[in-house]
């Protein structure tokens, strides 16, 4: 699985953020959090393309560590116990 970054809207975003210098940290953290949610969906789609498992099961094992205006980073964590065979819809 690969994830690509598209910086085509970066210049437009910079112009908007320059108008609101105090709002930049909040805007950046909001963008990071939207990217985390999109990343979790991409991760789920990638896993489900290989394995027959419900998206809800993957989401239950996934935790997002969201960014804030004071902490400008975020992460997607996958953890938990091994998933039961029955969750993979065996036939």
N, C-alpha and C positions, 0 to 999 in steps of 0.2 A: 504494500500500500504506500502511495506517495501523496504528499500534500504540497501544493504549490501556492506561492504567495504572489498576488497581483497588485502591483503598486501603481496602477494606472490612475487611481483617484487620489493619490497622495498629495499632489500639489493643490488640488481643490480643497482638500481637508485642511491643509496648512493655512490657506487663506481664510477659511472660516474660523479656525481656532485662533488666528492672530487677532481677530476682532474681539474675542472674549478671553483675555489672558488668564483670568481667574477660573474660567470654566474648562480650561484645557485638561487638567488632571481628571476631572469627572468624565469628560468626553472620551479621553483615552481609555479609562477603565471600563466605560460602557462598551466601547469598541472591542476591547479584549474579551469582555464577557460574552458578547454576541459571537465572537470568533470561537470561544470555547464551546458554546452550544452547537454551533455549526460543525465544529470538530468532533463533538460527541456523536452527532448524527452521521457524519462521514465514517467514523469508526464503526458504528453500528451497521451501516450499510455494507462496509467492507467485510465485517465478520459474518454477516448474514449471507453474503455472496458465496462464502465457503462452507458455512454450517447452517443447518436447518434449526434455527433457534429464534424465539420471539424477541422483538426489540425491547419489550419490557423487562425481560430477564437480563439483557445486557445493561439496560439503564439502571437496574437495581444494583448491579455490581460496579457501577461507574459513579464516581464522585467528582464534582467540579470544585476546585479551589479558586474562587472568583477574585478578581482584582478589585481594588478600591481606590479612591482618590489618593490615599496615603501609601498604598502598596500597589505598585504598577506591574504586578505580574500575576499570572494565573496558571493553572495546570489541570489536566485531566488525569485522574487516578483510577485505576482499575484494580480492585482487590476483592477478596472474599474467599469463601470456601469453594472447592471444586463443584461444578454444576452437575446435578444428577443427570443420568443418561436419558431419563424420561422427558427432560426439558428440550431435548433435541428432536422430538417428534419421531422416534424410531417406528418402523413399520414391521 
